[in-house]
C-alpha cells in the first residue's frame, strides 16, 4: 500500500485534475447492468463505481467487464446485477496517498481506474491512467529534448554535412526548374 504523504504536491488531492474531476458515477450492487450502462453512455463514463449505502467502494464495473462478463456470456443486461460482474474489492487510494506510488502500482498491476476515497472511506474521485499522463508528459518532453540535444551535439558534423547536402539539392532543383 502506498505511503500517505504529508507534503503538498505529491498527493493525489494536490493534482489539478483532482479538483476539476467530475463526481464519479456510482450505483448500488443491485443495479441492473442495463441501467448502469445507460448511465455510463449518457455521461460518457468508462466505468461505474459500485458503492454501499455509505458511499464506500465495493467494486468497479468497466466497459471491458460488460463485454467479457456479460456480452460474451450472453447474459441478459436487464436481469443481471452489477454485483454479478463487478471487479470486487478493487484497489482504492486515499486522497493523501503518494501519486507516484499509484502510478507505478497501476502500471505494474495493469489496471486503469483508481477509486480515490476520503478519510471516511467515501468515494471522491476516480483517477485513470490518462490523468497521470498530464503529470508524466512534461518529464517525457524534457527527456526527449535532452536525448535530441545529446544526439545532435555528438553528431554535429554529420548534421552539418547532411543539412548542407539537403540544402544544395533543394537549390539545384529550384534552379533547374526555373531554367526549364
PLY file of the C-alpha trace (Angstrom):
ply
format ascii 1.0
element vertex 180
property float x
property float y
property float z
element edge 179
property int vertex1
property int vertex2
end_header
0.00 0.00 0.00
1.39 3.44 -0.88
2.54 5.77 1.82
0.47 8.72 2.86
2.33 11.87 2.02
2.10 14.92 4.20
3.97 17.29 1.90
1.83 19.07 -0.68
2.47 18.46 -4.35
2.84 14.69 -4.45
-0.54 13.74 -3.02
-3.40 12.68 -5.28
-5.50 15.51 -3.88
-2.85 18.04 -4.97
-3.16 17.21 -8.66
-5.04 19.85 -10.69
-7.15 17.05 -12.19
-8.43 16.11 -8.75
-10.17 19.40 -8.10
-11.72 19.58 -11.56
-12.82 15.96 -11.89
-16.47 15.17 -12.31
-18.09 13.26 -9.48
-17.68 9.52 -10.06
-20.61 7.63 -11.48
-21.85 5.32 -8.74
-24.57 2.73 -8.29
-25.74 0.16 -5.77
-24.81 -3.53 -6.13
-28.35 -4.49 -7.19
-28.46 -2.02 -10.12
-29.00 -3.80 -13.42
-26.21 -3.77 -15.97
-28.67 -2.20 -18.40
-29.26 0.78 -16.09
-25.56 1.13 -15.28
-24.54 1.05 -18.95
-27.29 3.53 -19.83
-25.90 5.95 -17.22
-22.35 5.33 -18.43
-23.42 6.11 -22.02
-25.35 9.25 -21.07
-22.42 10.67 -19.12
-19.67 9.25 -21.36
-18.02 7.37 -18.50
-15.95 4.22 -18.98
-16.81 2.75 -15.60
-19.26 2.82 -12.75
-18.20 2.51 -9.12
-20.38 0.14 -7.09
-20.90 1.53 -3.58
-22.74 0.62 -0.40
-25.30 3.00 1.22
-22.41 4.83 2.98
-20.73 5.54 -0.40
-17.89 3.10 0.33
-16.42 1.28 -2.67
-17.49 -2.33 -3.16
-16.44 -2.81 -6.77
-15.91 -1.40 -10.23
-17.69 -2.24 -13.48
-15.91 -1.19 -16.66
-16.80 -1.36 -20.33
-14.44 -4.32 -20.56
-16.31 -6.12 -17.76
-19.56 -5.64 -19.67
-18.04 -7.06 -22.86
-16.20 -10.01 -21.26
-18.57 -10.95 -18.44
-21.99 -10.08 -19.87
-21.99 -9.88 -23.67
-19.55 -12.74 -24.24
-21.55 -14.99 -21.91
-24.85 -13.86 -23.48
-26.36 -12.75 -20.17
-29.44 -10.53 -20.02
-28.38 -6.97 -19.15
-31.79 -6.19 -17.65
-31.71 -9.19 -15.31
-28.02 -9.19 -14.36
-26.91 -7.03 -11.44
-23.65 -5.08 -11.49
-22.55 -7.12 -8.44
-22.54 -10.23 -10.67
-19.84 -8.89 -13.00
-18.03 -6.20 -11.00
-14.40 -6.39 -10.01
-14.82 -6.89 -6.28
-12.65 -5.14 -3.71
-10.63 -3.07 -6.19
-7.51 -1.22 -5.17
-8.59 2.06 -3.56
-6.40 5.09 -2.90
-6.64 7.67 -0.18
-6.66 11.35 -1.16
-3.36 11.84 0.65
-1.54 8.88 -0.96
1.57 9.49 -3.00
0.74 9.91 -6.65
3.97 8.34 -7.95
3.36 5.19 -5.89
-0.03 4.75 -7.51
1.31 5.48 -10.97
3.80 2.64 -10.51
1.22 0.26 -9.00
-1.33 0.89 -11.75
1.30 0.30 -14.39
2.70 -2.85 -12.79
-0.65 -4.40 -11.91
-2.28 -3.37 -15.20
-5.44 -1.65 -14.06
-6.74 1.60 -15.49
-9.09 3.07 -12.91
-8.27 4.03 -9.35
-11.10 4.99 -6.99
-9.97 7.68 -4.54
-11.63 7.94 -1.13
-11.57 10.46 1.70
-10.59 9.74 5.31
-14.06 8.27 5.92
-13.66 5.81 3.04
-16.25 7.55 0.87
-15.67 7.76 -2.86
-14.46 11.19 -4.02
-12.91 10.68 -7.44
-11.67 8.13 -9.93
-8.20 8.59 -11.38
-7.44 6.95 -14.71
-4.12 6.25 -16.35
-4.88 9.19 -18.62
-4.96 11.51 -15.61
-1.38 10.57 -14.85
-0.25 11.45 -18.38
-0.52 15.14 -17.53
1.97 14.53 -14.75
4.45 12.49 -16.77
4.17 14.40 -20.05
6.50 17.32 -19.07
9.12 14.83 -17.87
8.90 12.87 -21.11
9.26 16.05 -23.17
12.32 17.07 -21.14
13.88 13.64 -21.64
13.23 13.76 -25.39
14.78 17.23 -25.60
17.84 16.00 -23.70
18.21 12.98 -25.96
17.81 15.09 -29.10
20.34 17.65 -27.85
22.85 14.93 -26.97
22.36 13.23 -30.34
22.75 16.43 -32.37
25.71 17.66 -30.32
27.51 14.33 -30.57
26.90 14.05 -34.30
27.10 17.74 -35.24
29.50 17.28 -38.19
27.16 14.72 -39.78
24.14 17.00 -39.31
26.07 19.87 -40.92
27.10 17.76 -43.92
23.61 16.24 -44.27
21.94 19.64 -43.94
24.34 21.15 -46.47
23.66 18.37 -48.97
19.90 18.72 -48.49
20.07 22.49 -48.99
22.32 22.13 -52.07
19.93 19.54 -53.57
16.91 21.76 -52.96
18.65 24.76 -54.55
19.63 22.68 -57.59
16.04 21.51 -58.06
14.81 25.12 -57.88
17.49 26.40 -60.29
16.77 23.64 -62.81
13.01 24.20 -62.58
13.45 27.94 -63.30
15.75 27.26 -66.26
13.22 24.97 -67.96
0 1
1 2
2 3
3 4
4 5
5 6
6 7
7 8
8 9
9 10
10 11
11 12
12 13
13 14
14 15
15 16
16 17
17 18
18 19
19 20
20 21
21 22
22 23
23 24
24 25
25 26
26 27
27 28
28 29
29 30
30 31
31 32
32 33
33 34
34 35
35 36
36 37
37 38
38 39
39 40
40 41
41 42
42 43
43 44
44 45
45 46
46 47
47 48
48 49
49 50
50 51
51 52
52 53
53 54
54 55
55 56
56 57
57 58
58 59
59 60
60 61
61 62
62 63
63 64
64 65
65 66
66 67
67 68
68 69
69 70
70 71
71 72
72 73
73 74
74 75
75 76
76 77
77 78
78 79
79 80
80 81
81 82
82 83
83 84
84 85
85 86
86 87
87 88
88 89
89 90
90 91
91 92
92 93
93 94
94 95
95 96
96 97
97 98
98 99
99 100
100 101
101 102
102 103
103 104
104 105
105 106
106 107
107 108
108 109
109 110
110 111
111 112
112 113
113 114
114 115
115 116
116 117
117 118
118 119
119 120
120 121
121 122
122 123
123 124
124 125
125 126
126 127
127 128
128 129
129 130
130 131
131 132
132 133
133 134
134 135
135 136
136 137
137 138
138 139
139 140
140 141
141 142
142 143
143 144
144 145
145 146
146 147
147 148
148 149
149 150
150 151
151 152
152 153
153 154
154 155
155 156
156 157
157 158
158 159
159 160
160 161
161 162
162 163
163 164
164 165
165 166
166 167
167 168
168 169
169 170
170 171
171 172
172 173
173 174
174 175
175 176
176 177
177 178
178 179
